[in-house]
């Protein structure tokens, strides 16, 4: 009886509390990057691009504010290649970071380059028309120290921590300060990560990764770690492969192999362990929200 | 009993707790219509206030450019005609190396390449005897370096040569003296000149001989003509002597007379014989022999008459022939005179022609000898110390810095080897089509690059008259900014150029452009917070707008620096963002 009463009390309390708490957590939660709704994402992109153009003008550079469609194309181009499935891409190129690194600025990349796509053709042409010194200054003004962290790419990977220059300045005026941090999770993902089932799945994920020799606790940590390692190795993506020392080349080669291996493992575990749980929690979460 | 009370108490407490929790939940979820209305009502807008400022406003054209040291000037080595071929580069300057006047830029096959200041490029070997601007530049450079080249007159003379020698020696280089080829050429020239001089003398002698030959020919022709004339005169005298006054030859007349006389005599003899025979025939007493003798005498007389007639005719013919021969001889003599005259003229003409040829030959050989003599003098004068063209480069501005080295050690020292610039910092930039008309030469320019902490000042040196020049695309005008002062290294750095194209004269009242609003009557106004907190519109006249601020002049009411004006209103969304 005591047990029944305690259970009844607890249940009634939880039932009463679950409604407002869930509603509060899901408030303003969108399905796009950074928890934005599609409309908010379009508005944010337009604001950021306008601010980037203004900032670049103040730096003496010409920059044409990119429209939403172009940024979207740049986002979609991340880890994507025509005629290659996502799985195949990951097997061949990992996250397309160290494996496709050339040292050229994104505007001059000839092959796979989501950064170039997201910058738009007009800006790429403007960049190509600059003198070598101006190109360096242009990308420093636009992207800061990390030439690969274009707005579209950073938006796609939901990580503005590597952005710099006018891009960071513009993003900071549109997004919240916490969204500028590498540790930021959008509300939806944060909510999912708090779920005990997801916690259990992440524990399993971390264990499996460690068995394979990778010390990661969350799938999102992997790409960020590769980016950081590549930036450290290439001085923010400014060293041309042709100009690398033998030690740097060996380091890049190692990082490329590491990227492929860890990406494959991460992809596999994400598919097998994380995604089913996340899908289930997300379905429940949005089902409650619609109620 | 005790246990039942305890259970009842626990149940009551549990029920009370459930009721309390339920009441709390219900309380938290149920709100009155008034609460709901209050919660959903729009918040009271609160104004965002900023102070009116007193500041200088300036409208800027902002662009980018790359710093450089002057305009690169390519340095090329011209092969020297004094050397068999270009040398091999042994030493090269490093990039950014400073080149002073008189310095050695590079060495090739053990010879230096000196640097001197000068606008005209070195294009030929500088040797004694030549003149020109390049020589003047050499003399000016030598003078600046302290090696007196004599008068700076653009003529490479012995003093120049000596100064060059001292200059080379002071830098521990051997001066470039006469080459083996030059000496060989000199010797060949001396030999040619000797031959030509001999030929000149020979030709002069031949010309003199030709003049004598002309005189001789004239004398001979005169003599021959005179002889022929004398012969003709003799023939004419003979002719006159043998002819009558009517022109008939006297010998013919004489023979005709003789023949006539002989014929008459023969006819008389025949007539006498005829008469004698008739007497005999008619005289019957004459014997037959007499008759026969008379007949014979008559026949003889007749034959004699015939003979005389023939002889006379022959004598006339002979005389006539003689007369014709004499006439012919006279004609021949006349022809001989003419022939002698022509022959004499021909011979004289030939002698004159020969004289002309000889004189022409004399002149030609004399001219050649003179030319060779001049060449020899020039060659002798050129035998001093000289400066091969591949050992000297003129640069307009010194000191210069090496911008780029394109040659490599071991390569032939010929053609472009490096480029230099002067030390005047400049920035190459471009202006958009709409900005170019606003920028004029002489405008001040703020130069900076925040990332590198660079700050400098400059002025607009030039704005191209047409777009698409000096390497910029067709949608931009080339802009050159001359750097006036800089503490940082600007060369090769991308720089931001801020050019104030319009500015207020001193500090003016300025408000953020968002503080300006348009009234219904079209006037501009700002909303000012008065000391009592009340908001009041002040009509203003807007002026220059720049940097997000607009110059304002109050038209109606007062406006002072520090007063607060409304630039917007806070909303819940803005609050969240803040």
Interface residues (C-beta under 8 A of the other chain):
Chain A: X5 X9 X12 X13 X16 X17 X20 X57 X58 X59 X60 X61 X62 X129 X130 X131 X133 X134 X135 X136 X137 X138 X140 X141 X176
Chain B: X14 X17 X18 X21 X22 X25 X28 X29 X62 X63 X64 X65 X66 X428 X432 X449 X451 X473 X492 X493 X494 X495 X496 X497 X498 X577
